[in-house]
Amino acid sequence: MSKTKEILRHKWVHGRSHREVAQSLGVSAGMVGTTLARAKTAGLIEWSQIVDVDEAALEE
């Protein structure tokens, strides 16, 4: 699973904070925030919207 998808899963499925997600995945809290902002801009706001999305398509 890509980092992007993992970040979104930790936030949307597990309800973790930016800091918890960052520590769990070894990324910065800024990357977590940026990933969530990009998802929101793309109209993605919940896990069910991306669970079956191809990794490459999600990275675009």
mmCIF file of the N, C-alpha and C atoms, coordinates in Angstrom:
data_MODEL
# 
_entry.id   MODEL 
# 
loop_
_atom_site.group_PDB 
_atom_site.id 
_atom_site.type_symbol 
_atom_site.label_atom_id 
_atom_site.label_alt_id 
_atom_site.label_comp_id 
_atom_site.label_asym_id 
_atom_site.label_entity_id 
_atom_site.label_seq_id 
_atom_site.pdbx_PDB_ins_code 
_atom_site.Cartn_x 
_atom_site.Cartn_y 
_atom_site.Cartn_z 
_atom_site.occupancy 
_atom_site.B_iso_or_equiv 
_atom_site.pdbx_formal_charge 
_atom_site.auth_seq_id 
_atom_site.auth_comp_id 
_atom_site.auth_asym_id 
_atom_site.auth_atom_id 
_atom_site.pdbx_PDB_model_num 
ATOM 1   N N  . MET A 1 1  ? 0.856   -1.175 0.000  1.00 0.00 ? 1  MET A N  1 
ATOM 2   C CA . MET A 1 1  ? 0.000   0.000  0.000  1.00 0.00 ? 1  MET A CA 1 
ATOM 3   C C  . MET A 1 1  ? 0.902   1.237  0.000  1.00 0.00 ? 1  MET A C  1 
ATOM 4   N N  . SER A 1 2  ? 0.546   2.226  -0.802 1.00 0.00 ? 2  SER A N  1 
ATOM 5   C CA . SER A 1 2  ? 1.343   3.447  -0.906 1.00 0.00 ? 2  SER A CA 1 
ATOM 6   C C  . SER A 1 2  ? 1.257   4.267  0.373  1.00 0.00 ? 2  SER A C  1 
ATOM 7   N N  . LYS A 1 3  ? 2.246   5.140  0.566  1.00 0.00 ? 3  LYS A N  1 
ATOM 8   C CA . LYS A 1 3  ? 2.236   6.034  1.735  1.00 0.00 ? 3  LYS A CA 1 
ATOM 9   C C  . LYS A 1 3  ? 0.972   6.882  1.733  1.00 0.00 ? 3  LYS A C  1 
ATOM 10  N N  . THR A 1 4  ? 0.578   7.362  0.560  1.00 0.00 ? 4  THR A N  1 
ATOM 11  C CA . THR A 1 4  ? -0.618  8.201  0.472  1.00 0.00 ? 4  THR A CA 1 
ATOM 12  C C  . THR A 1 4  ? -1.829  7.443  1.000  1.00 0.00 ? 4  THR A C  1 
ATOM 13  N N  . LYS A 1 5  ? -2.005  6.242  0.525  1.00 0.00 ? 5  LYS A N  1 
ATOM 14  C CA . LYS A 1 5  ? -3.162  5.448  0.939  1.00 0.00 ? 5  LYS A CA 1 
ATOM 15  C C  . LYS A 1 5  ? -3.069  5.090  2.425  1.00 0.00 ? 5  LYS A C  1 
ATOM 16  N N  . GLU A 1 6  ? -1.870  4.794  2.899  1.00 0.00 ? 6  GLU A N  1 
ATOM 17  C CA . GLU A 1 6  ? -1.678  4.477  4.315  1.00 0.00 ? 6  GLU A CA 1 
ATOM 18  C C  . GLU A 1 6  ? -2.020  5.675  5.194  1.00 0.00 ? 6  GLU A C  1 
ATOM 19  N N  . ILE A 1 7  ? -1.586  6.858  4.790  1.00 0.00 ? 7  ILE A N  1 
ATOM 20  C CA . ILE A 1 7  ? -1.900  8.072  5.550  1.00 0.00 ? 7  ILE A CA 1 
ATOM 21  C C  . ILE A 1 7  ? -3.408  8.248  5.635  1.00 0.00 ? 7  ILE A C  1 
ATOM 22  N N  . LEU A 1 8  ? -4.074  8.136  4.515  1.00 0.00 ? 8  LEU A N  1 
ATOM 23  C CA . LEU A 1 8  ? -5.525  8.319  4.492  1.00 0.00 ? 8  LEU A CA 1 
ATOM 24  C C  . LEU A 1 8  ? -6.237  7.239  5.303  1.00 0.00 ? 8  LEU A C  1 
ATOM 25  N N  . ARG A 1 9  ? -5.754  6.026  5.248  1.00 0.00 ? 9  ARG A N  1 
ATOM 26  C CA . ARG A 1 9  ? -6.357  4.933  6.024  1.00 0.00 ? 9  ARG A CA 1 
ATOM 27  C C  . ARG A 1 9  ? -6.219  5.197  7.525  1.00 0.00 ? 9  ARG A C  1 
ATOM 28  N N  . HIS A 1 10 ? -5.038  5.599  7.939  1.00 0.00 ? 10 HIS A N  1 
ATOM 29  C CA . HIS A 1 10 ? -4.820  5.873  9.367  1.00 0.00 ? 10 HIS A CA 1 
ATOM 30  C C  . HIS A 1 10 ? -5.707  7.015  9.858  1.00 0.00 ? 10 HIS A C  1 
ATOM 31  N N  . LYS A 1 11 ? -5.894  8.023  9.020  1.00 0.00 ? 11 LYS A N  1 
ATOM 32  C CA . LYS A 1 11 ? -6.735  9.158  9.413  1.00 0.00 ? 11 LYS A CA 1 
ATOM 33  C C  . LYS A 1 11 ? -8.211  8.793  9.390  1.00 0.00 ? 11 LYS A C  1 
ATOM 34  N N  . TRP A 1 12 ? -8.678  8.250  8.275  1.00 0.00 ? 12 TRP A N  1 
ATOM 35  C CA . TRP A 1 12 ? -10.109 8.047  8.075  1.00 0.00 ? 12 TRP A CA 1 
ATOM 36  C C  . TRP A 1 12 ? -10.650 6.790  8.733  1.00 0.00 ? 12 TRP A C  1 
ATOM 37  N N  . VAL A 1 13 ? -9.886  5.725  8.763  1.00 0.00 ? 13 VAL A N  1 
ATOM 38  C CA . VAL A 1 13 ? -10.375 4.476  9.340  1.00 0.00 ? 13 VAL A CA 1 
ATOM 39  C C  . VAL A 1 13 ? -10.104 4.426  10.848 1.00 0.00 ? 13 VAL A C  1 
ATOM 40  N N  . HIS A 1 14 ? -8.903  4.842  11.230 1.00 0.00 ? 14 HIS A N  1 
ATOM 41  C CA . HIS A 1 14 ? -8.497  4.724  12.629 1.00 0.00 ? 14 HIS A CA 1 
ATOM 42  C C  . HIS A 1 14 ? -8.665  6.015  13.425 1.00 0.00 ? 14 HIS A C  1 
ATOM 43  N N  . GLY A 1 15 ? -8.945  7.125  12.744 1.00 0.00 ? 15 GLY A N  1 
ATOM 44  C CA . GLY A 1 15 ? -9.189  8.388  13.434 1.00 0.00 ? 15 GLY A CA 1 
ATOM 45  C C  . GLY A 1 15 ? -7.991  8.946  14.176 1.00 0.00 ? 15 GLY A C  1 
ATOM 46  N N  . ARG A 1 16 ? -6.801  8.666  13.690 1.00 0.00 ? 16 ARG A N  1 
ATOM 47  C CA . ARG A 1 16 ? -5.582  9.118  14.357 1.00 0.00 ? 16 ARG A CA 1 
ATOM 48  C C  . ARG A 1 16 ? -5.287  10.580 14.053 1.00 0.00 ? 16 ARG A C  1 
ATOM 49  N N  . SER A 1 17 ? -4.551  11.200 14.954 1.00 0.00 ? 17 SER A N  1 
ATOM 50  C CA . SER A 1 17 ? -4.133  12.591 14.758 1.00 0.00 ? 17 SER A CA 1 
ATOM 51  C C  . SER A 1 17 ? -3.013  12.649 13.721 1.00 0.00 ? 17 SER A C  1 
ATOM 52  N N  . HIS A 1 18 ? -2.736  13.856 13.221 1.00 0.00 ? 18 HIS A N  1 
ATOM 53  C CA . HIS A 1 18 ? -1.634  14.034 12.268 1.00 0.00 ? 18 HIS A CA 1 
ATOM 54  C C  . HIS A 1 18 ? -0.337  13.489 12.875 1.00 0.00 ? 18 HIS A C  1 
ATOM 55  N N  . ARG A 1 19 ? -0.097  13.839 14.125 1.00 0.00 ? 19 ARG A N  1 
ATOM 56  C CA . ARG A 1 19 ? 1.140   13.420 14.795 1.00 0.00 ? 19 ARG A CA 1 
ATOM 57  C C  . ARG A 1 19 ? 1.211   11.899 14.929 1.00 0.00 ? 19 ARG A C  1 
ATOM 58  N N  . GLU A 1 20 ? 0.119   11.272 15.307 1.00 0.00 ? 20 GLU A N  1 
ATOM 59  C CA . GLU A 1 20 ? 0.098   9.814  15.448 1.00 0.00 ? 20 GLU A CA 1 
ATOM 60  C C  . GLU A 1 20 ? 0.351   9.124  14.111 1.00 0.00 ? 20 GLU A C  1 
ATOM 61  N N  . VAL A 1 21 ? -0.273  9.630  13.060 1.00 0.00 ? 21 VAL A N  1 
ATOM 62  C CA . VAL A 1 21 ? -0.070  9.058  11.728 1.00 0.00 ? 21 VAL A CA 1 
ATOM 63  C C  . VAL A 1 21 ? 1.387   9.219  11.316 1.00 0.00 ? 21 VAL A C  1 
ATOM 64  N N  . ALA A 1 22 ? 1.922   10.409 11.505 1.00 0.00 ? 22 ALA A N  1 
ATOM 65  C CA . ALA A 1 22 ? 3.309   10.690 11.126 1.00 0.00 ? 22 ALA A CA 1 
ATOM 66  C C  . ALA A 1 22 ? 4.271   9.751  11.845 1.00 0.00 ? 22 ALA A C  1 
ATOM 67  N N  . GLN A 1 23 ? 4.115   9.611  13.140 1.00 0.00 ? 23 GLN A N  1 
ATOM 68  C CA . GLN A 1 23 ? 5.001   8.737  13.916 1.00 0.00 ? 23 GLN A CA 1 
ATOM 69  C C  . GLN A 1 23 ? 4.846   7.281  13.506 1.00 0.00 ? 23 GLN A C  1 
ATOM 70  N N  . SER A 1 24 ? 3.640   6.857  13.278 1.00 0.00 ? 24 SER A N  1 
ATOM 71  C CA . SER A 1 24 ? 3.368   5.475  12.910 1.00 0.00 ? 24 SER A CA 1 
ATOM 72  C C  . SER A 1 24 ? 3.980   5.097  11.562 1.00 0.00 ? 24 SER A C  1 
ATOM 73  N N  . LEU A 1 25 ? 3.944   6.040  10.620 1.00 0.00 ? 25 LEU A N  1 
ATOM 74  C CA . LEU A 1 25 ? 4.404   5.751  9.257  1.00 0.00 ? 25 LEU A CA 1 
ATOM 75  C C  . LEU A 1 25 ? 5.797   6.280  8.951  1.00 0.00 ? 25 LEU A C  1 
ATOM 76  N N  . GLY A 1 26 ? 6.396   7.003  9.891  1.00 0.00 ? 26 GLY A N  1 
ATOM 77  C CA . GLY A 1 26 ? 7.747   7.521  9.671  1.00 0.00 ? 26 GLY A CA 1 
ATOM 78  C C  . GLY A 1 26 ? 7.797   8.656  8.664  1.00 0.00 ? 26 GLY A C  1 
ATOM 79  N N  . VAL A 1 27 ? 6.758   9.485  8.657  1.00 0.00 ? 27 VAL A N  1 
ATOM 80  C CA . VAL A 1 27 ? 6.722   10.660 7.777  1.00 0.00 ? 27 VAL A CA 1 
ATOM 81  C C  . VAL A 1 27 ? 6.514   11.895 8.652  1.00 0.00 ? 27 VAL A C  1 
ATOM 82  N N  . SER A 1 28 ? 6.622   13.070 8.062  1.00 0.00 ? 28 SER A N  1 
ATOM 83  C CA . SER A 1 28 ? 6.409   14.294 8.828  1.00 0.00 ? 28 SER A CA 1 
ATOM 84  C C  . SER A 1 28 ? 4.916   14.585 8.966  1.00 0.00 ? 28 SER A C  1 
ATOM 85  N N  . ALA A 1 29 ? 4.582   15.324 10.012 1.00 0.00 ? 29 ALA A N  1 
ATOM 86  C CA . ALA A 1 29 ? 3.191   15.745 10.194 1.00 0.00 ? 29 ALA A CA 1 
ATOM 87  C C  . ALA A 1 29 ? 2.769   16.637 9.033  1.00 0.00 ? 29 ALA A C  1 
ATOM 88  N N  . GLY A 1 30 ? 3.717   17.383 8.473  1.00 0.00 ? 30 GLY A N  1 
ATOM 89  C CA . GLY A 1 30 ? 3.437   18.219 7.308  1.00 0.00 ? 30 GLY A CA 1 
ATOM 90  C C  . GLY A 1 30 ? 3.012   17.397 6.107  1.00 0.00 ? 30 GLY A C  1 
ATOM 91  N N  . MET A 1 31 ? 3.658   16.251 5.925  1.00 0.00 ? 31 MET A N  1 
ATOM 92  C CA . MET A 1 31 ? 3.287   15.372 4.810  1.00 0.00 ? 31 MET A CA 1 
ATOM 93  C C  . MET A 1 31 ? 1.871   14.837 5.011  1.00 0.00 ? 31 MET A C  1 
ATOM 94  N N  . VAL A 1 32 ? 1.518   14.532 6.245  1.00 0.00 ? 32 VAL A N  1 
ATOM 95  C CA . VAL A 1 32 ? 0.164   14.066 6.548  1.00 0.00 ? 32 VAL A CA 1 
ATOM 96  C C  . VAL A 1 32 ? -0.835  15.157 6.178  1.00 0.00 ? 32 VAL A C  1 
ATOM 97  N N  . GLY A 1 33 ? -0.558  16.379 6.597  1.00 0.00 ? 33 GLY A N  1 
ATOM 98  C CA . GLY A 1 33 ? -1.446  17.502 6.294  1.00 0.00 ? 33 GLY A CA 1 
ATOM 99  C C  . GLY A 1 33 ? -1.570  17.760 4.809  1.00 0.00 ? 33 GLY A C  1 
ATOM 100 N N  . THR A 1 34 ? -0.448  17.713 4.110  1.00 0.00 ? 34 THR A N  1 
ATOM 101 C CA . THR A 1 34 ? -0.445  17.936 2.663  1.00 0.00 ? 34 THR A CA 1 
ATOM 102 C C  . THR A 1 34 ? -1.240  16.849 1.946  1.00 0.00 ? 34 THR A C  1 
ATOM 103 N N  . THR A 1 35 ? -1.065  15.620 2.365  1.00 0.00 ? 35 THR A N  1 
ATOM 104 C CA . THR A 1 35 ? -1.788  14.500 1.757  1.00 0.00 ? 35 THR A CA 1 
ATOM 105 C C  . THR A 1 35 ? -3.291  14.657 1.948  1.00 0.00 ? 35 THR A C  1 
ATOM 106 N N  . LEU A 1 36 ? -3.696  15.028 3.144  1.00 0.00 ? 36 LEU A N  1 
ATOM 107 C CA . LEU A 1 36 ? -5.123  15.230 3.413  1.00 0.00 ? 36 LEU A CA 1 
ATOM 108 C C  . LEU A 1 36 ? -5.680  16.407 2.621  1.00 0.00 ? 36 LEU A C  1 
ATOM 109 N N  . ALA A 1 37 ? -4.900  17.471 2.489  1.00 0.00 ? 37 ALA A N  1 
ATOM 110 C CA . ALA A 1 37 ? -5.345  18.638 1.722  1.00 0.00 ? 37 ALA A CA 1 
ATOM 111 C C  . ALA A 1 37 ? -5.515  18.271 0.249  1.00 0.00 ? 37 ALA A C  1 
ATOM 112 N N  . ARG A 1 38 ? -4.574  17.502 -0.289 1.00 0.00 ? 38 ARG A N  1 
ATOM 113 C CA . ARG A 1 38 ? -4.671  17.077 -1.690 1.00 0.00 ? 38 ARG A CA 1 
ATOM 114 C C  . ARG A 1 38 ? -5.890  16.188 -1.909 1.00 0.00 ? 38 ARG A C  1 
ATOM 115 N N  . ALA A 1 39 ? -6.147  15.302 -0.959 1.00 0.00 ? 39 ALA A N  1 
ATOM 116 C CA . ALA A 1 39 ? -7.321  14.424 -1.065 1.00 0.00 ? 39 ALA A CA 1 
ATOM 117 C C  . ALA A 1 39 ? -8.600  15.249 -1.048 1.00 0.00 ? 39 ALA A C  1 
ATOM 118 N N  . LYS A 1 40 ? -8.671  16.210 -0.147 1.00 0.00 ? 40 LYS A N  1 
ATOM 119 C CA . LYS A 1 40 ? -9.865  17.052 -0.043 1.00 0.00 ? 40 LYS A CA 1 
ATOM 120 C C  . LYS A 1 40 ? -10.076 17.848 -1.327 1.00 0.00 ? 40 LYS A C  1 
ATOM 121 N N  . THR A 1 41 ? -8.997  18.393 -1.884 1.00 0.00 ? 41 THR A N  1 
ATOM 122 C CA . THR A 1 41 ? -9.080  19.148 -3.137 1.00 0.00 ? 41 THR A CA 1 
ATOM 123 C C  . THR A 1 41 ? -9.609  18.266 -4.268 1.00 0.00 ? 41 THR A C  1 
ATOM 124 N N  . ALA A 1 42 ? -9.250  16.987 -4.224 1.00 0.00 ? 42 ALA A N  1 
ATOM 125 C CA . ALA A 1 42 ? -9.708  16.032 -5.241 1.00 0.00 ? 42 ALA A CA 1 
ATOM 126 C C  . ALA A 1 42 ? -11.121 15.519 -4.958 1.00 0.00 ? 42 ALA A C  1 
ATOM 127 N N  . GLY A 1 43 ? -11.735 16.007 -3.876 1.00 0.00 ? 43 GLY A N  1 
ATOM 128 C CA . GLY A 1 43 ? -13.093 15.593 -3.543 1.00 0.00 ? 43 GLY A CA 1 
ATOM 129 C C  . GLY A 1 43 ? -13.175 14.300 -2.760 1.00 0.00 ? 43 GLY A C  1 
ATOM 130 N N  . LEU A 1 44 ? -12.048 13.869 -2.221 1.00 0.00 ? 44 LEU A N  1 
ATOM 131 C CA . LEU A 1 44 ? -12.004 12.625 -1.455 1.00 0.00 ? 44 LEU A CA 1 
ATOM 132 C C  . LEU A 1 44 ? -12.068 12.954 0.029  1.00 0.00 ? 44 LEU A C  1 
ATOM 133 N N  . ILE A 1 45 ? -13.076 12.415 0.712  1.00 0.00 ? 45 ILE A N  1 
ATOM 134 C CA . ILE A 1 45 ? -13.230 12.753 2.122  1.00 0.00 ? 45 ILE A CA 1 
ATOM 135 C C  . ILE A 1 45 ? -13.443 11.539 3.020  1.00 0.00 ? 45 ILE A C  1 
ATOM 136 N N  . GLU A 1 46 ? -13.481 10.345 2.428  1.00 0.00 ? 46 GLU A N  1 
ATOM 137 C CA . GLU A 1 46 ? -13.655 9.151  3.260  1.00 0.00 ? 46 GLU A CA 1 
ATOM 138 C C  . GLU A 1 46 ? -13.012 7.936  2.599  1.00 0.00 ? 46 GLU A C  1 
ATOM 139 N N  . TRP A 1 47 ? -12.682 6.961  3.415  1.00 0.00 ? 47 TRP A N  1 
ATOM 140 C CA . TRP A 1 47 ? -11.962 5.769  2.983  1.00 0.00 ? 47 TRP A CA 1 
ATOM 141 C C  . TRP A 1 47 ? -12.697 5.005  1.884  1.00 0.00 ? 47 TRP A C  1 
ATOM 142 N N  . SER A 1 48 ? -14.007 4.917  1.960  1.00 0.00 ? 48 SER A N  1 
ATOM 143 C CA . SER A 1 48 ? -14.758 4.141  0.966  1.00 0.00 ? 48 SER A CA 1 
ATOM 144 C C  . SER A 1 48 ? -14.562 4.667  -0.454 1.00 0.00 ? 48 SER A C  1 
ATOM 145 N N  . GLN A 1 49 ? -14.164 5.924  -0.586 1.00 0.00 ? 49 GLN A N  1 
ATOM 146 C CA . GLN A 1 49 ? -13.934 6.503  -1.913 1.00 0.00 ? 49 GLN A CA 1 
ATOM 147 C C  . GLN A 1 49 ? -12.622 6.035  -2.532 1.00 0.00 ? 49 GLN A C  1 
ATOM 148 N N  . ILE A 1 50 ? -11.686 5.584  -1.717 1.00 0.00 ? 50 ILE A N  1 
ATOM 149 C CA . ILE A 1 50 ? -10.376 5.223  -2.264 1.00 0.00 ? 50 ILE A CA 1 
ATOM 150 C C  . ILE A 1 50 ? -9.965  3.783  -2.021 1.00 0.00 ? 50 ILE A C  1 
ATOM 151 N N  . VAL A 1 51 ? -10.728 3.043  -1.251 1.00 0.00 ? 51 VAL A N  1 
ATOM 152 C CA . VAL A 1 51 ? -10.323 1.691  -0.881 1.00 0.00 ? 51 VAL A CA 1 
ATOM 153 C C  . VAL A 1 51 ? -9.998  0.835  -2.103 1.00 0.00 ? 51 VAL A C  1 
ATOM 154 N N  . ASP A 1 52 ? -10.725 0.992  -3.184 1.00 0.00 ? 52 ASP A N  1 
ATOM 155 C CA . ASP A 1 52 ? -10.489 0.189  -4.387 1.00 0.00 ? 52 ASP A CA 1 
ATOM 156 C C  . ASP A 1 52 ? -9.785  0.951  -5.504 1.00 0.00 ? 52 ASP A C  1 
ATOM 157 N N  . VAL A 1 53 ? -9.313  2.157  -5.215 1.00 0.00 ? 53 VAL A N  1 
ATOM 158 C CA . VAL A 1 53 ? -8.637  2.969  -6.228 1.00 0.00 ? 53 VAL A CA 1 
ATOM 159 C C  . VAL A 1 53 ? -7.218  2.449  -6.442 1.00 0.00 ? 53 VAL A C  1 
ATOM 160 N N  . ASP A 1 54 ? -6.812  2.381  -7.697 1.00 0.00 ? 54 ASP A N  1 
ATOM 161 C CA . ASP A 1 54 ? -5.466  1.971  -8.065 1.00 0.00 ? 54 ASP A CA 1 
ATOM 162 C C  . ASP A 1 54 ? -4.443  2.927  -7.445 1.00 0.00 ? 54 ASP A C  1 
ATOM 163 N N  . GLU A 1 55 ? -3.341  2.381  -6.962 1.00 0.00 ? 55 GLU A N  1 
ATOM 164 C CA . GLU A 1 55 ? -2.302  3.193  -6.312 1.00 0.00 ? 55 GLU A CA 1 
ATOM 165 C C  . GLU A 1 55 ? -1.800  4.313  -7.225 1.00 0.00 ? 55 GLU A C  1 
ATOM 166 N N  . ALA A 1 56 ? -1.547  4.007  -8.488 1.00 0.00 ? 56 ALA A N  1 
ATOM 167 C CA . ALA A 1 56 ? -1.033  5.010  -9.423 1.00 0.00 ? 56 ALA A CA 1 
ATOM 168 C C  . ALA A 1 56 ? -2.037  6.137  -9.625 1.00 0.00 ? 56 ALA A C  1 
ATOM 169 N N  . ALA A 1 57 ? -3.304  5.805  -9.720 1.00 0.00 ? 57 ALA A N  1 
ATOM 170 C CA . ALA A 1 57 ? -4.340  6.823  -9.904 1.00 0.00 ? 57 ALA A CA 1 
ATOM 171 C C  . ALA A 1 57 ? -4.438  7.720  -8.681 1.00 0.00 ? 57 ALA A C  1 
ATOM 172 N N  . LEU A 1 58 ? -4.237  7.162  -7.519 1.00 0.00 ? 58 LEU A N  1 
ATOM 173 C CA . LEU A 1 58 ? -4.317  7.929  -6.285 1.00 0.00 ? 58 LEU A CA 1 
ATOM 174 C C  . LEU A 1 58 ? -3.168  8.922  -6.169 1.00 0.00 ? 58 LEU A C  1 
ATOM 175 N N  . GLU A 1 59 ? -2.020  8.572  -6.702 1.00 0.00 ? 59 GLU A N  1 
ATOM 176 C CA . GLU A 1 59 ? -0.844  9.435  -6.615 1.00 0.00 ? 59 GLU A CA 1 
ATOM 177 C C  . GLU A 1 59 ? -0.922  10.634 -7.553 1.00 0.00 ? 59 GLU A C  1 
ATOM 178 N N  . GLU A 1 60 ? -1.821  10.607 -8.527 1.00 0.00 ? 60 GLU A N  1 
ATOM 179 C CA . GLU A 1 60 ? -1.909  11.699 -9.508 1.00 0.00 ? 60 GLU A CA 1 
ATOM 180 C C  . GLU A 1 60 ? -2.468  12.951 -8.928 1.00 0.00 ? 60 GLU A C  1 
# 
